[in-house]
């Protein structure tokens, strides 16, 4: 076998960037899934106030993320990932009003973990286009994947149909799989050097940890949310 043949085989064997992201962040992803708070919520063990508490912190994160997205509207690297059909802030507002009434904002205070999450978004998502995509990937691809399972579990546990679940309903994306396939293709087509690819993966891992910390903060008050 010639040197050229070996080089060609090596190139063919290299995983796609989207596959690298999934593989190299799997451990952090699995760790985040072990949240006691989320487990109790999906098991119907929490009051709707507990669910609203989670959505409130989620709303603060998405407000910052989607603000960052607007600053990248004309960025060639980011543009393929931006879609109005993904935006969640309005849906979260509707869910929070349904669960907490018209004055839900009056009681919304960022938890320490949420403040750290937002601080990280402000640090990297506005000025580093690939960093924005890293956080965008974690949130929205998660919403279109595991988020749909969560939606069905919440339907069964709490009897919600549409109101209370709008965060998980993507009216403009009736078939998530083709959308996610296109998204992964856009990840694979990202024109960033190897060093920045690793930085991207590291950022996704960090985002998982930030999300896990948010769950942990909510868990600290779980006794007040348990159904008596």
C-alpha positions, 0 to 999 in steps of 0.5 A: 500500500502506498503512502498516498493510500494510507493517507486516504484511508486515514482521511476517510476514517476521520469522524465527522465533526458532528459525530466527534461532538456527540462522542466527546460530550457524551459523558457530560451529557449523561451526567446531566441526565442524572438530575434528581430534580428532573427525575422527580419532575418527570415522575410527577412528584413535583408541584407545577410550581417546581416545573415553573421554577425550572422554566423560569431559569430556562427562560433567563438562559434563552433570553441571553442566548437568543439575544446573542443570536441576533448579534450574529444574524449577518455572520456567515459561520452562524447564519446556517444555524439560525432559524426563527422556528427554533426560538423559544423565548416567546413560548417560555413566556406563554408557559410561564404565564399559564403556570404563574399568572400575568405577574410571573416576572415579579417573582423570577430571580436568577439562581447562582448557577443561572447567573454563572450560565448567563455570564458564560454566554455573555463571555463567549456567545456574543464575540465568538461565533463558533462559541455561540453555535456550541451553546446553540447546539446544546440547547436546541438540538436537545430540545428537538431530541430529549426535549420531545421525550420530556414533553410526552412524560410531562403530558402524562404526569401533569395532564398538560396538552399545549399550554404549559408545554409550548416550550417543547412544541416546535410548530414550524418543525413538524418533523424534527429528524430532517431538521436535525440531520441538516443541522448536523450537516451544517456542523460538519461543514463548519470552516474552523481549524482543528484547534477551534473544533476542540475548543468548540467541543470543550465549550459544549462540555462546559455548557452541559456542566452549567446546565447540570449546576442549574438543576443542582441549584433547583434541587437544593429547594426540592422539598418545597416543590414536592407534592405532599 
